Amino acid sequence: MRITGGTVRGQLLKVPKNKHTRPTTDMVRSAVFSLLSGAPNWSRVLDLFAGSGALGIEALSRGAGWADFVDQQPQACAIIKDNLERTGLAGRAHVYCAGVNSALSFLKERYGIVFIDPPYAQSQVISTVLKQLNSSSLLAEDSCVAVCHASRSPLEAEYGPLTVIKERRYGDTTVTIFRKETRT
């Protein structure tokens, strides 16, 4: 797996070799960043179910100021840290080796971009995570949430103030982009 754009474009990343990690393909990652072009706030990103850290590292390579990574698998956390060191981006990131629900309860920063990319076997958790994000203070006004999910598991058009703004299918993967809308 390679970084597809930015300052560390072409850099190879290690990937955890276990049943808990489904690496996001280069094509889908490129599509995610194409769909997010024009997103207003790249100062801080959050990569949930991070696996290899590819989405967050890609965001850092493309200009994000800071990235927090969350994965509950110790092997994945070690690989994310190694990938950050190998790309020279470790000084702009932190890895939390914790479950997503736990991390969402202790993280305090506001994020302009959130990536959610769980294993397909855990697709049912996406709705719960989106609802938990809505009830937290982690989303800034106009934050974008990029969700990679199984095409056979469609998402709702809205989760509270999170509204679908773009959605594309790439084989068995669908990328859905939500934006936090200010309601008056």
C-alpha positions as CSV (number, residue, x, y, z in Angstrom):
1,M,0.0,0.0,0.0
2,R,1.3,3.4,-1.0
3,I,0.5,7.0,-0.1
4,T,-1.2,8.4,-3.2
5,G,-0.6,12.2,-2.9
6,G,1.2,15.0,-1.1
7,T,4.6,15.3,0.4
8,V,5.2,11.6,1.1
9,R,3.5,10.4,-2.1
10,G,4.7,6.9,-3.1
11,Q,5.8,6.0,0.4
12,L,5.0,2.4,1.2
13,L,3.1,1.6,4.3
14,K,3.0,-1.5,6.4
15,V,-0.4,-3.1,6.9
16,P,-1.5,-5.3,9.9
17,K,-2.0,-8.9,8.7
18,N,-5.0,-10.1,10.7
19,K,-8.7,-10.6,10.3
20,H,-9.5,-7.3,12.0
21,T,-8.0,-5.0,9.4
22,R,-9.3,-4.4,5.9
23,P,-6.9,-2.0,4.2
24,T,-8.5,0.7,2.2
25,T,-7.3,0.4,-1.4
26,D,-5.2,3.1,-3.1
27,M,-8.1,3.8,-5.5
28,V,-10.6,4.3,-2.7
29,R,-8.2,6.5,-0.6
30,S,-7.7,8.7,-3.7
31,A,-11.4,8.9,-4.1
32,V,-11.9,9.9,-0.5
33,F,-9.6,12.8,-0.9
34,S,-11.1,13.8,-4.2
35,L,-14.5,13.8,-2.6
36,L,-13.2,15.9,0.4
37,S,-11.5,18.5,-1.9
38,G,-12.9,21.9,-0.8
39,A,-13.4,20.8,2.8
40,P,-12.8,23.9,4.8
41,N,-10.9,22.7,7.9
42,W,-7.8,20.4,7.6
43,S,-6.1,21.6,10.8
44,R,-6.9,18.5,12.8
45,V,-8.2,15.1,11.5
46,L,-9.3,12.0,13.4
47,D,-8.8,8.5,11.9
48,L,-11.1,6.0,13.6
49,F,-10.6,2.2,13.1
50,A,-7.2,3.3,11.8
51,G,-5.7,-0.1,10.9
52,S,-2.5,0.9,9.1
53,G,-3.2,4.6,9.6
54,A,-3.3,5.1,5.8
55,L,-6.2,7.6,5.8
56,G,-4.7,9.8,8.5
57,I,-1.2,9.6,7.1
58,E,-2.6,10.5,3.6
59,A,-4.3,13.5,5.2
60,L,-1.0,14.6,6.8
61,S,0.8,14.1,3.5
62,R,-1.8,16.3,1.8
63,G,-1.5,19.2,4.3
64,A,-3.5,18.4,7.4
65,G,-1.9,20.0,10.5
66,W,-2.4,17.2,13.0
67,A,-3.9,13.7,13.0
68,D,-5.1,11.5,15.9
69,F,-5.4,7.8,15.2
70,V,-7.6,5.3,17.1
71,D,-7.4,1.6,16.9
72,Q,-8.0,-1.1,19.6
73,Q,-5.6,-3.7,18.2
74,P,-2.0,-3.3,19.7
75,Q,-0.5,-4.7,16.5
76,A,-2.2,-2.0,14.4
77,C,-1.1,0.7,16.8
78,A,2.5,-0.4,16.6
79,I,2.2,-0.4,12.8
80,I,0.7,3.1,12.7
81,K,3.5,4.4,14.9
82,D,6.1,2.7,12.6
83,N,4.4,4.1,9.5
84,L,4.4,7.6,11.0
85,E,8.1,7.3,11.8
86,R,8.9,6.0,8.3
87,T,7.1,8.9,6.6
88,G,8.6,11.5,8.9
89,L,5.1,12.6,10.1
90,A,5.3,11.3,13.7
91,G,5.7,14.8,15.1
92,R,2.2,15.8,13.8
93,A,0.3,12.8,15.2
94,H,-0.8,10.8,18.2
95,V,-1.9,7.2,18.3
96,Y,-4.5,6.1,20.8
97,C,-4.6,2.3,21.3
98,A,-8.2,2.2,22.5
99,G,-11.7,1.2,21.3
100,V,-13.5,3.9,19.3
101,N,-16.3,4.2,21.9
102,S,-13.8,4.8,24.6
103,A,-11.8,7.2,22.6
104,L,-14.8,9.3,21.7
105,S,-15.5,9.7,25.4
106,F,-12.0,11.0,26.3
107,L,-10.9,13.0,23.2
108,K,-11.4,16.7,23.7
109,E,-10.2,18.4,20.5
110,R,-12.4,19.6,17.6
111,Y,-11.8,17.9,14.3
112,G,-12.4,19.3,10.8
113,I,-12.2,15.9,9.2
114,V,-13.1,12.5,10.7
115,F,-12.5,9.2,8.9
116,I,-14.5,6.1,9.8
117,D,-13.4,2.9,8.1
118,P,-14.3,-0.2,10.2
119,P,-13.9,-3.7,9.1
120,Y,-16.9,-4.7,7.0
121,A,-17.9,-7.3,9.6
122,Q,-18.4,-4.3,12.0
123,S,-20.4,-2.1,9.6
124,Q,-23.3,-2.0,12.1
125,V,-21.2,0.2,14.4
126,I,-21.1,3.1,11.9
127,S,-24.5,4.4,12.9
128,T,-23.6,4.2,16.6
129,V,-20.3,6.1,16.0
130,L,-22.0,8.8,13.9
131,K,-24.6,9.3,16.7
132,Q,-21.8,9.4,19.3
133,L,-20.0,12.0,17.3
134,N,-23.1,14.1,17.1
135,S,-23.5,14.0,20.9
136,S,-19.9,15.0,21.5
137,S,-18.1,18.3,21.1
138,L,-15.5,16.8,18.7
139,L,-17.1,18.1,15.5
140,A,-16.5,21.7,14.5
141,E,-19.0,23.7,12.5
142,D,-18.8,22.5,8.8
143,S,-16.8,19.4,9.9
144,C,-16.8,16.6,7.3
145,V,-17.0,12.9,8.2
146,A,-15.8,10.4,5.5
147,V,-17.2,6.9,5.9
148,C,-15.9,3.9,4.0
149,H,-18.4,1.0,4.2
150,A,-19.7,-2.0,2.5
151,S,-21.9,-1.1,-0.5
152,R,-24.4,-3.7,0.7
153,S,-24.8,-1.7,4.0
154,P,-26.2,1.7,3.0
155,L,-26.3,4.6,5.5
156,E,-29.0,7.0,6.3
157,A,-29.0,10.4,4.6
158,E,-28.9,12.2,8.0
159,Y,-27.6,11.5,11.5
160,G,-28.7,14.6,13.5
161,P,-26.8,17.6,12.0
162,L,-24.6,15.3,9.9
163,T,-26.0,15.3,6.3
164,V,-24.8,13.4,3.3
165,I,-23.2,15.7,0.8
166,K,-21.5,13.2,-1.5
167,E,-21.6,9.4,-2.0
168,R,-19.7,7.2,-4.5
169,R,-19.5,3.5,-5.0
170,Y,-16.3,1.7,-5.9
171,G,-17.0,-2.0,-6.3
172,D,-18.0,-3.4,-2.9
173,T,-17.0,-0.2,-1.1
174,T,-19.0,3.0,-0.8
175,V,-17.6,6.3,0.3
176,T,-20.1,8.5,2.0
177,I,-19.2,12.1,3.0
178,F,-21.2,13.8,5.7
179,R,-21.0,17.5,6.7
180,K,-22.1,18.9,10.0
181,E,-24.8,21.4,9.1
182,T,-25.7,24.3,11.3
183,R,-29.4,24.3,11.8
184,T,-31.3,27.5,12.5
